Amino acid sequence: MVTTVKRKTLFDNVERMDSNKNMTLSLLEYQNPNLRLSGQHEEVILVRSDGEVERIDTIDLGFPIGLEADIADFIASTEIALNSGDIVVLYTDGITEAFDINNVEYGIDRLIEVVVQNRSNSSAEIKQAVIDDVQCYIGEQKVFDDITLVVIKQIV
């Protein structure tokens, strides 16, 4: 009931603002060694300990908040079995859509490459390596979007 009221309130507020901006929400539920994902987000990146990369499309796992009064029918989930050393990366498009001086986007492939190259490091070190690389890539360019990054590493 409370969740339904919250969704309705968000929907009403978005309608009132008459804005084309939206918000998504991802829910992660961890029960060792499984991670359940629900909600729409950018692709989730999974880097296995051996460097194998899986890109998890979340388009069918949710719906932008506030566009519909009731989104219950749009919500789904997927489960990932994590092994020791596996890395899960969530990020905002402020990273992949960051531009260099030549107006070229940073891109998901570069993000994945940095994570793979640093996969033997801790999650904090991987996160910092990505942030440092993005900052180096954009140089003195103005940042037009948020840069949010979550790195989760299975250690057991």
C-alpha positions, 0 to 999 in steps of 0.5 A: 500500500505504501509503495503504491502511494509513493508511486502515485505521488511520484507520478502526480509530481512528474505530471504536474512539473510537465517535464521530460526528465525521468528517474530510474531505480535499481534494486540489488538484493545480495544473498551470497553468492547470488545477486538479484537485480530489479529495475531499469538502469544502464546496462549492468557490467559483470566482469568475471574473475578470468576477465570474461565480460557479460553485459546485462540489459535491464530494459525489461527489468523495470520502468522509469519512475513517475511516467505511469501511476502503477508500474507493478506489471513492468517490474521483473528481476534477474539473478546472477551467481557470483564467484570469487573475484567477480565484479559488478559495475553500475554506473550512470550515463554521465560516465559513458557519455562524457566527452573529450576535447574532440567531442567523442564519448567515453563509451561503455567499451572504454569503461569495460576495458578499465574495469577488466585491466584493474580486475585484480584490484579491490572494488575501491581501487577499480572505482578510482581507476575508472574515475581517474580515467574519465577525468583524464579523458575529458581533460578540462571539458565541462561535465554536463551530467552526474558521474556515479559509479558503484563497483561490487566485488565478490571476495569469498 
